[in-house]
Amino acid sequence: MKVAFIGLGNMGASLAKAVAKEVDAQDLLLVNRSPQKVQEFISQYGGTASDLEQVFKEAEVIFLGVKPYQICPLLEEYQDILTQRSNLLLVSMAAGLELEKLAEVIQNDQLGLIRIMPNTPVAIGQGVISLARSQAVTDQQVAQVNQLLAGAGALYEIEEKLMDPATAVAGCGPAFVYQMIEAMADAGVDLGLTREQAFQMAAQTFQGASQMVLETGEHPARLRDAVCSPGGSTIAGVNRLEQVGLRGDIISGVEATYKRTQSRGKKREGIRKRLVSLIFFTLNDSQLPSHFRSDDRFLQTSWERSGRGRRD
């Protein structure tokens, strides 16, 4: 099976590194705007330098690691090839780009489409990857992706409508954890530990506590209670954290992240609509890109407002 990566940025390279452990070098096709980055990756992890035409013709799984605004024009450019493929799985890691939008561009119901959202710890094989799939994607294909990305971390399949909540918890979550590690380390330094000791102890404590939750399956509250002896030091600290609102602040932080993600998605859609309106006013129907379909309700309304689609 040939697997390709288009784009070797931080996230794309991290996932490609995991995939390089699962496939032979000749079956890992790599494309990037900078050929030097491809060669650097190959020298460290293996793979084969390729080009876009070869990737779209030969690869069975393609990871799209380019910027969200670049994906649709890219797929549009190679649409003639994509419409002829039936055994291809496209995996997008672009934030905010829904599967429906990709399907509109590709116009091939036989192609499998998967949307993933990894978090930064995939770089060390300890990440969380949220996954949503189109109807054309089989369980076997999901299992293949799971196997390919096994070295990057844990994969969780969810409905696409839950991608934004998953991003708020897992995608942005590492930043919250880093803040808490830093705060605990600062307290340790204030109490006499060296900075290195404090950071190591705080980080290891988070790692160990997380593994306890995952391996025991116990509710975090029960594990917390096991640490708190009656009248002891731990319960005094827990009570203080409750008084200052730590739990509520963490919930508020995750919810603020979710709301910002939602608002950015609406903003992107607003920009898309304004651009499409401009296109309708400046181009005739035969010049329109094929993924701007005339049966789209908004596009049809814009076309009629332009005066070109007015029905007399």
Secondary structure, DSSP 8 states (H G I E B T S, - for coil): --EEEE--SHHHHHHHHHHTTTS-GGGEEEE-S-HHHHHHHHHHH--EE--HHHHHHH-SEEEE-S-HHHHHHHHHHTHHHHTT-SS-EEEE--TT--HHHHHHHH--TTSEEEEEEE-GGGGGT-EEEEEEE-TT--HHHHHHHHHHTGGGEEEEE--GGGHHHHIIIIISHHHHHHHHHHHHHHHHHHTT--HHHHHHHHHHHHHHHHHHHHHH---HHHHHHHH--TT-HHHHHHHHHHHTTHHHHHHHHHHHHHHHHHHHHHHHHHHHHHHHHHHHHHS-GGGS-TTS-TTSHHHHHHHHHTTSS---
